[in-house]
Amino acid sequence: MEDSYLTLEGPCEGLFKSKGSKHFGYGFPIGSEVEAKSHLESLKRQHHAARHIAYAWMLGFDGNHHRSSDDGEPSNTAGPPILGVIRAHTLTHVLFAVVRYFGGTKLGVGGLIEAYREGAADALRNGTIVERIRTERHRISFAYEHMGIVMGLIKRWELDPVNTNFQISCYLDVDVRLRQTEGFVRAVRETRVADIRKV
């Protein structure tokens, strides 16, 4: 099972110039559509004089959850080329946007496609691609007197609790690497003192 993915370590910026037009490229790691919108609103405030801010984002792990926008440029000349850069590097949980300042000379369809693609690609060249591990969060519930057994199990699996609640009836949440979940769930159930469920 594929349980890692490639994304951006942090924000990045680039610039592509063509016939006097400037194309400022921006890349951001994102966790949601809301985050993507927030970055785009920030860019619109920052570049309020710009003609176009085209973008593309990708979320999830199957390549199907994405969106792109030409933002008023001719159809498929801006958003899709940016999305192409994301796909070419098999990135996810990222947003790339390219801000265009028109330089007075029309670029034509081919020129626009190149400009938006290169604006995003230059931002990526100035960024850092990192591999992240996919995890699944599980909640383990148990009685207080069985805490030693549960904590011992978590230590053996080299996991760190994310949320804990140690009252009379206890629970804790752990993020388990995707390919380890089946074995870990089985190990918890085999203790016979704890319940586990995905959260």
C-alpha positions in Angstrom: 0.0 0.0 0.0 1.3 3.5 -0.9 1.5 5.3 2.4 3.7 8.2 1.6 3.3 11.3 -0.7 5.2 14.2 -2.0 4.4 17.8 -1.1 6.0 21.2 -0.5 8.0 21.7 2.7 7.0 25.3 2.8 5.9 28.3 0.6 8.0 29.1 -2.5 8.1 31.9 -5.1 9.4 32.3 -8.7 9.2 34.7 -11.6 9.0 34.2 -15.4 9.2 37.1 -17.8 8.0 37.1 -21.4 7.7 40.0 -23.8 7.4 42.5 -20.9 4.8 40.5 -19.0 5.8 39.3 -15.6 4.4 36.1 -14.1 5.0 35.7 -10.4 4.7 32.1 -9.3 3.7 31.0 -5.8 3.5 27.6 -4.2 2.1 26.6 -0.8 1.6 23.4 1.1 -2.2 23.1 2.0 -4.3 20.8 4.1 -7.8 21.9 2.7 -9.7 23.9 0.2 -10.3 26.5 2.8 -6.5 27.0 3.2 -6.2 27.3 -0.6 -8.8 30.0 -0.7 -7.1 31.8 2.2 -3.8 31.9 0.3 -5.5 33.1 -2.9 -7.3 35.9 -1.1 -4.0 37.0 0.4 -2.4 37.0 -3.1 -5.3 39.1 -4.4 -4.8 41.7 -1.7 -1.0 41.7 -2.3 -1.4 42.0 -6.1 -4.6 44.1 -6.4 -3.3 45.7 -9.6 -2.6 42.4 -11.4 -4.8 41.4 -14.4 -5.0 37.7 -13.6 -4.2 35.3 -10.8 -4.5 31.8 -12.2 -4.1 28.8 -10.0 -4.4 25.0 -9.4 -4.5 22.9 -6.3 -4.4 19.2 -5.6 -5.6 17.4 -2.4 -6.0 13.8 -1.5 -4.1 10.8 -2.8 -5.9 9.5 -5.8 -5.2 12.5 -8.1 -8.9 13.2 -8.5 -9.4 16.0 -5.9 -8.1 19.1 -7.7 -9.2 22.4 -9.2 -7.7 24.9 -11.6 -8.8 28.4 -12.7 -7.8 30.4 -15.8 -9.0 33.6 -14.0 -10.2 35.3 -17.2 -7.4 34.1 -19.5 -8.4 32.1 -22.6 -9.7 28.7 -21.7 -7.1 26.2 -20.6 -4.1 28.5 -21.1 -3.4 29.2 -17.4 -4.9 26.9 -14.8 -4.4 23.5 -16.6 -0.7 24.3 -17.3 -0.2 25.0 -13.6 -2.0 21.8 -12.7 0.3 20.0 -15.2 3.4 21.1 -13.1 1.8 19.6 -10.0 1.0 16.4 -11.8 4.4 16.1 -13.4 6.1 16.1 -10.0 3.3 13.9 -8.4 2.6 16.4 -5.7 -0.4 16.7 -3.5 -1.7 18.9 -0.7 -0.3 21.9 -2.7 -1.6 25.1 -4.3 0.3 26.9 -7.1 -0.8 30.4 -8.3 0.7 32.6 -11.0 0.1 36.3 -10.9 0.3 38.0 -14.3 1.2 41.7 -14.9 0.6 42.4 -18.6 3.6 44.0 -20.4 1.8 45.4 -23.4 2.5 42.6 -25.9 0.0 39.7 -26.3 1.6 36.3 -25.9 -0.9 34.2 -27.8 -2.2 30.9 -26.6 1.1 29.0 -26.8 2.9 31.9 -25.1 0.3 32.1 -22.3 0.5 28.3 -21.7 4.3 28.5 -21.4 4.2 31.6 -19.2 1.8 30.1 -16.6 3.6 26.8 -16.7 7.0 28.4 -16.2 5.8 30.7 -13.5 4.7 27.7 -11.5 7.8 25.7 -12.4 10.1 28.5 -11.3 8.4 28.7 -7.9 8.8 24.9 -7.5 12.5 25.1 -8.5 12.9 27.6 -5.6 11.0 25.3 -3.2 11.7 22.0 -1.5 9.8 18.8 -2.2 9.4 16.5 0.9 8.0 13.1 1.4 5.3 12.8 4.1 3.9 9.7 5.7 0.2 8.9 5.4 -1.4 8.0 8.7 -4.8 7.1 10.1 -6.0 8.2 13.5 -7.3 5.6 15.9 -8.8 6.0 19.4 -8.0 3.4 22.0 -10.4 3.2 25.0 -9.5 1.3 28.2 -10.0 1.3 31.9 -7.5 3.2 34.1 -6.0 0.1 35.6 -5.0 -1.2 32.2 -3.0 1.9 31.3 0.3 0.2 31.7 -0.6 -2.5 29.2 -1.8 0.1 26.6 1.2 2.4 27.1 3.6 -0.5 26.8 2.0 -1.5 23.5 2.2 2.0 22.1 5.8 2.3 23.1 6.6 -1.0 21.3 5.0 0.3 18.2 7.0 3.6 18.5 3.9 5.7 18.5 3.1 9.0 20.3 -0.3 9.7 21.6 -1.9 12.8 20.0 -4.8 13.4 22.5 -5.1 11.8 25.9 -7.9 11.5 28.5 -6.9 9.6 31.6 -10.0 9.7 33.8 -11.8 6.7 35.3 -12.4 5.5 31.7 -9.5 6.5 29.5 -8.8 7.0 25.9 -6.0 8.2 23.7 -5.6 8.9 20.0 -2.6 7.8 17.9 -1.7 8.4 14.3 -0.6 5.1 12.8 1.3 4.7 9.6 -1.1 3.4 6.9 0.6 0.1 6.2 0.9 -0.6 10.0 -2.7 0.0 10.9 -4.0 -3.6 10.4 -1.3 -5.1 12.5 -1.6 -2.4 15.2 -5.4 -2.8 15.4 -5.0 -6.5 15.8 -2.3 -6.1 18.5 -4.6 -3.7 20.5 -7.6 -6.2 20.3 -5.3 -9.1 21.4 -4.7 -7.3 24.7 -8.4 -8.0 25.5 -8.4 -4.9 27.8 -8.8 -2.1 25.1 -11.2 -1.2 22.3 -9.9 0.6 19.2 -11.7 2.5 16.5 -10.9 4.9 13.6 -11.6 8.6 14.3 
